[in-house]
Amino acid sequence: QVRLVESGGGSVQAGGSLRLSCAASGSTFNIYRMGWNRQGPGKQRELVAYITSGGMTNYADSVKGRFTISRDNAKNTVYLQMNSLRPEDTAVYYCNVGNLAGRDYWGQGTQVTVSS
């Protein structure tokens, strides 16, 4: 089992920045992919970004150039630096971790609210 603890959500005005963190603990030895999904009001959950253990990254088109995902493998922690935030970025952000056995784990979610 993998336990995920998220932090860093909050409220910010449009154009502002926030940094999310997600620390994994437990059976972390074969974690491959770490990332973030989000679910806005009345919307389906969608991928925001992920990063592999080798450092390969993937971003949703809507956040490219504004968000940066990074990872500290020694700490089993993934970060999401969010700049130039927009009201449409308002959502609950969920940390997601996948291991080499094909298992997926989810965090409890952290609220990000961007006001105009």
N, C-alpha and C positions, 0 to 999 in steps of 0.2 A: 504493500500500500504506500501511496505517496500523499503526503499532506501539504497543502498549499496555503500560504498566508499572504494575503495581499495588503498593500497599504499605499497611501498617496493620493487617494481620490479627494474630491472637494468641489468647491464652487469658485469660478473665476469668470472674469469678464472676457468678452470676445477679444482675441488678439493676445491673450495671456498664455501662460504655460503651466503645466503640471507634469510631475514625474511619478509614474506608478512603479511599484516594486512588487515582486512575487517571489517568496522564498519557499523552496521545496525541501521537505524533510521526509525521512523514512527510507523506503527502497528506491534510492535515487541513483544507484550505480549504473543503470542502463537507460537513463533518460536521454532521448535523442532530440526531441523538438520541444521548445518552450515558446509560448506566445500569448497573444491576447485576442479575445473576441469581444464584441460588444452587442448590446441589445438596447436600442432606443425605444422611446414610447411608441407603442403600436407597431413596432417593426420586428422582423425576425432577427435572430442572432446572426451576426456576420463576422467574418475574419477581419482583424485589424492588421496584425503582423505576426510573423513567427521567425525564430532563428534556430538553426540546428546546432548540434554540438561542434560541428566544423566551422561554424560562423556564417553559413549561407542564410540569407534573409529573404523574406517575401513580404510585400506590403499591399494592402488594398489600394486601388487607384486613388481613392478619396483622401488618403492620408500621406501619399508619397510627397516628399519634400517638406513635410511639416512634422512628422513623427519619426523617431529613431528608436529602434529596438536594439538592446545590447544584453550581454549575458556574462556573468561571472561563474565559470564552471566550478571553481574551487568552493564557492559559496552556494552553488545550486540556486542562483538567483537570476531572475530576468527583470529587465527594466524597460520601461516605455517612456521616453522623453517626448512630451507632446507640446509643440510650439504652435503659435498662430492659431489658437483654438477658435472654433466657430460654434455658433449655437447648434448646428446640426451634429456636432460631436457629442452632444449631451446623450448619455447612455449609462447603463451599468456595464462596467468593464470586467470581464472574467479572464482570469489567468487559466491557461490550458497547457497541459504537459502531456507529451506522448513518449512512450518508451519503445525499445526495440522489439518487445513482445507484442506490440500492437495495442497496448492498453492506453486509455486516455483518462486523465484526471482533470478535475475542474476546481477552481477556487470558489469562494462564496460570493464573489462579486464586490466591486467597489463603485460607488456612484460618482460620476463626473457630470457636473452641471455647468454649462457655459451660457452666460446671459449676454444679451445684445445691448 
